[in-house]
Amino acid sequence: MKWQEWKTLAANEDHWINQEEKGLLKVEYLADYILRLWFEEELDVSIYDLDFQPLLLDENPGGVFELLKDKDRFQVVRGEYALIWPNPDTGDYDEQAIDLAPECVRFFCERYGQKLKGSPAERLA
């Protein structure tokens, strides 16, 4: 995964005009650094499996992501619109929590994830 690819896209304001992300509905820890992610679509869901190891270990972006190298912390994750790793001491979504915007997570899923199910519109295209 290329963190710089996301940063470049996120900084491009033109990309976000008339864009609406419905967000994550659910996330499930599978193994190692792999998550299964359910995204809300217009009338359905898209489901991806995504291995975060390239982002967390290979690219080593540092900062808050350093904490997610701990598999025990990584696997305690929630999908509540954003991808959230709650405060490990309290389980709360507070200043000790780590989150990724759903647009960022979808970006990585579409480029590097394994798509398990797409939206009806994608199947018709």
C-alpha positions as CSV (number, residue, x, y, z in Angstrom):
1,M,0.0,0.0,0.0
2,K,1.2,3.4,-0.8
3,W,0.4,5.9,1.9
4,Q,1.7,8.7,-0.3
5,E,-0.9,7.8,-3.0
6,W,-3.6,8.5,-0.5
7,K,-2.1,11.7,0.7
8,T,-1.9,13.0,-2.8
9,L,-5.5,12.1,-3.6
10,A,-6.8,13.5,-0.3
11,A,-5.1,16.8,-0.9
12,N,-6.8,17.2,-4.3
13,E,-10.0,19.2,-3.5
14,D,-11.4,18.6,-7.0
15,H,-11.6,14.9,-6.2
16,W,-14.1,15.5,-3.4
17,I,-16.6,17.7,-5.2
18,N,-20.0,16.0,-5.3
19,Q,-18.5,12.9,-3.5
20,E,-20.3,11.3,-0.6
21,E,-19.0,8.4,1.3
22,K,-21.6,6.4,3.1
23,G,-19.0,4.8,5.3
24,L,-18.2,1.5,6.9
25,L,-21.0,-0.6,8.3
26,K,-18.9,-3.3,9.9
27,V,-15.4,-4.7,10.2
28,E,-14.2,-8.1,11.2
29,Y,-10.7,-9.1,12.2
30,L,-9.6,-12.2,10.2
31,A,-5.9,-12.9,11.0
32,D,-2.5,-11.2,11.3
33,Y,-3.2,-7.7,9.9
34,I,-6.2,-8.7,7.7
35,L,-9.6,-7.1,8.1
36,R,-12.9,-7.8,6.3
37,L,-14.7,-4.5,5.7
38,W,-18.3,-3.8,4.7
39,F,-19.0,-0.5,3.0
40,E,-22.5,0.9,2.7
41,E,-23.6,1.4,-0.9
42,E,-26.8,2.9,-2.4
43,L,-28.9,-0.3,-2.0
44,D,-26.4,-2.9,-1.0
45,V,-22.9,-3.4,0.4
46,S,-19.4,-3.9,-0.9
47,I,-17.1,-6.3,1.0
48,Y,-13.3,-6.4,0.9
49,D,-10.6,-8.2,2.7
50,L,-7.6,-5.9,3.2
51,D,-4.1,-6.8,4.6
52,F,-2.8,-3.8,6.5
53,Q,0.7,-5.3,6.9
54,P,2.2,-3.3,4.0
55,L,1.0,-0.1,5.5
56,L,1.9,-0.8,9.1
57,L,5.1,-2.8,8.8
58,D,6.5,-2.4,5.3
59,E,5.9,1.4,4.9
60,N,6.2,2.1,8.6
61,P,4.5,5.4,8.6
62,G,5.1,5.9,12.3
63,G,3.0,8.2,14.5
64,V,-0.2,6.6,15.8
65,F,0.2,3.7,13.4
66,E,3.2,2.5,15.4
67,L,0.7,1.4,18.1
68,L,-1.2,-0.8,15.6
69,K,1.9,-3.0,15.1
70,D,0.8,-4.6,18.3
71,K,-1.6,-7.4,17.0
72,D,-3.5,-7.4,20.2
73,R,-4.4,-3.7,19.7
74,F,-4.9,-4.1,15.9
75,Q,-7.5,-6.8,16.2
76,V,-9.7,-4.7,18.6
77,V,-11.3,-2.7,15.8
78,R,-14.7,-1.3,15.0
79,G,-16.4,-0.1,11.8
80,E,-18.7,2.8,12.8
81,Y,-18.7,4.9,9.6
82,A,-14.9,5.3,10.1
83,L,-12.4,2.5,10.9
84,I,-11.8,2.8,14.7
85,W,-9.3,1.3,17.1
86,P,-10.7,2.4,20.4
87,N,-8.7,3.4,23.5
88,P,-7.3,0.1,24.7
89,D,-7.8,1.0,28.3
90,T,-11.4,2.1,28.2
91,G,-12.8,0.9,24.9
92,D,-13.9,4.5,24.2
93,Y,-13.6,6.5,21.1
94,D,-11.6,9.4,22.6
95,E,-8.2,11.1,22.2
96,Q,-6.4,7.8,22.7
97,A,-8.4,6.1,19.9
98,I,-7.0,5.7,16.3
99,D,-9.2,6.2,13.3
100,L,-9.1,6.2,9.6
101,A,-11.7,8.0,7.5
102,P,-13.9,5.7,5.4
103,E,-12.7,7.4,2.2
104,C,-9.1,6.4,3.1
105,V,-10.1,2.8,3.9
106,R,-12.1,2.5,0.7
107,F,-9.2,3.9,-1.3
108,F,-6.9,1.2,0.0
109,C,-9.5,-1.5,-0.4
110,E,-10.2,-0.6,-4.1
111,R,-6.5,-0.6,-4.9
112,Y,-5.0,-3.3,-2.7
113,G,-7.9,-5.3,-1.2
114,Q,-9.6,-8.5,-2.3
115,K,-13.1,-7.7,-3.4
116,L,-15.6,-10.3,-2.1
117,K,-18.8,-8.5,-3.1
118,G,-19.6,-5.4,-5.1
119,S,-22.6,-3.1,-5.4
120,P,-25.5,-3.9,-7.8
121,A,-24.4,-0.9,-10.0
122,E,-20.9,-2.3,-10.4
123,R,-22.3,-5.7,-11.5
124,L,-24.4,-4.0,-14.1
125,A,-21.6,-2.0,-15.5
